[in-house]
Amino acid sequence: MSSDYEHIEIPDEGEKITADGEELSVPDEPIIPILHGDGIGKDVGPAAQKVLDAAAAATGRKVHWMEVYAGESAREIYGEDVNLPDETVDAIRDHRVAIKGPLTTPVGAGFRSLNVALRQTLDLYANVRPTYYLDGVPSPMKAPEEMDMVTFRENTEDVYAGIEWEQGTEAVEQVREFVEEEMGMDGIMHEGPIGLGLKPISEKGSKRLVREAIDYAIENDRDTVTLVHKGNIMKFTEGQFGTWGMEVAEEEYPDDEVFAAPDSLWEEQDEVDIPEDAVMVEERLADAMLQWMQLRTDEFDVLAMPNLNGDYLSDAAGAQIGGLGIAPGANFGEGRCLAEPVHGSAPKRAGQNMANPTALILSGRLMFEYMGWEDTGALIRDAVEQTISSGKVTYDLERQIEGGEKLSTTEYAEEIVANIETLS
């Protein structure tokens, strides 16, 4: 198969996934871009591929992987100044569905986050992270099995939009002068060096995220969608997110399908008469939600929130079920999916064949389910859970399990593959 890519090789076999709007057409042998990523990505990527290949084969399908590059791998191939090649973005856009490992962005070094750049460029506006307990995983919680929550995090705006000005620059002083003199905000900012940024939250970004969360709840028989924000303080940004979100619930769905809970930000909903089988949409403050996730875990199903809150709360939820090493995620746009683990690149563990690939494997499960391969996804979850419950795990889990058996990254993947073969 020919291509206009300079360094990306398209497999000789397989077909593209295509889409009509959000409706995918998925062949039995799709071509799927894979970006192994930085740090431990080079260890967990190949391990995850083995598991995903085995699950696909067990359900009568085959993936033809197409390697694409960003971060360290891009700099090695395209040059030291190239972190995210245009052809990587084009390949993911062209093929609709892709999976990636963790990418490193140096802190405070002036580099734009590669993860954020991919999400914004491809308009992958919903970061979706299902958080559920796998039997056998060590957890600090008394009842981790009560956690079965899906977070929808707005992915393209908020303070993560990257609209910032560095301290000491002419630009930041121009912004300060405008805010203080033209907008009448004098006396709020401290004198001296300062960094400034904008927090855009739009009607379009808010409503399409909440709409996606409500649709998910309806399709998956979930009881509630909770809009999480700090609108009591940031009234015109996060407060407006809540207002726009409730407008979606009130105006776009029939009352017997979606119930917009009145005054839910301040009052309990125990006495509210909710139509039978309707999804209840409510609001909660972000700081309070951090405690409710622990104290009333089983009361929450789907959470929808602005970008920064979504990052915090989804990571906190992941800790309740054993940590980010097993926490999957995916980014969704219109007819597009980029699956990725929640954890980072952990460079100190890179190249040692010891990192836990579970999060990337389960992210692959999300990708397959997005493609309509629900049976493949279910097989992956069952095989992963069976492996962990047997005590055969990577070092991070083994040290917390009495009588556990420590496996390398490769050995752990092979154990999951063996369980796939047993279960299928």
Steps between C-alpha positions, in 0.01 A plus 500: 500500500652831395506813712614859504658457844873558524592265785177318584457163332144392426451122527464309173185334632196630685247776435430847633225562750261754347219708644178674407479765769538306826397168342808282442541235233753253642644216290600168660864583427541873568820702479553670836778753576700428815732745675709320762593824675785599730659335802322179593287537188764303312452215750124498549416574135624171350361308799156653451513424128546129576190498720288702258608279209409186693156633597428613145602160360288317758194690378570450129676825419848636432659840555765628259707743706654812350770659715494879526733729691502781755726613782833316523436279198407800285815690597712197407339464156394851395755716682559645846249783454210276394290365787170448320539446123215616280484157340436337838197723548392438141533123539287493814243729337493289182459167682245622757601269788843479666673407825798666667726457799611777736681806366734722701476879508780674697358703790541875461727469197278684255387187317135459418354176637498243220194333650309829504620584149367170363164543671456857381625446145273198447214660699482201734277689737405226748755324717321192632634296790303204634606420855409155627650248739679188377490207740836447668638853461628643831307812600510733803118501509288267714253438217675582169249284314241775553685717247348477152518852365564659161647851481444725199763775502481789254819473302558814295464810718512623863847589635639207298440696179856628538418871469777622731763773521837443664620723782748767398379529140362807327184306422418421862541865595266602217238257628546625858462860387186418302339314790585765756440817301247409232299244699518679836664213691775710659629382838410133458833370363820523704775734387815359343553202268184311417380229264153533352257272320143490372227253595263471201182297554255520212138410440599272211770317699283460808181389330652242269686339792191481719298371205757223450484408869120489505488290183749259655291473816184426300670241278668323793211500750666740743287678758669838541716758324672739742633834375805586712636855519598790730228732382453648845837676459568509124147606412550609140709201389433188706166631617400550139613143423240381750232729360561392142513136604165518675354673192596194295321274747190721516463593133635214288349187655145393589411520870446127529852434369707769675409678825682827577512509881399844636742677736718188515810709565378584849233249594481123538282324244362224724146637499483594131246309291708369209324334205559126488799400281597864442863611529532767770734789416627684808777742601771470766787726608840358410657520846201330661502236228847388605358387833173363362695271269641334810207523740216426254681321222208294376269803462679635191497359147613753238685824574534786249733788573735767365854407408697571819241353737479195277873443525497523880190295566570221254846450651351498850242244390778286355675493837191345658519193278875445523678783321568645158699195390171327423292805401396513131385798297399611154439827318191525281402744227254481215568156354848484655668328793851526643543252785771561760585398858456748784853455637815683392823389336690406822846542341679346801331167422553515124678214326491270803212275388326553833225757437133409531327499157147455642389860444604493135341157448171619649522818292516267202184339631332843492620549144361164389164573663487836322553305177205276584714204606326458836573127517871566451495763774316273743753222439788737578347611829426142607852382415666793679286447810570126502873566476504753783278291728747210461769720657722493190574869457768760434719637780275794591213270597707201617658696785150563639367145460586236757617191314501677164729400214702778339503494120680716247300714260540237230415205727189676629376562146566136413297390804206713384529352151490151650183591689345641183559165334346318798195726514425509127 
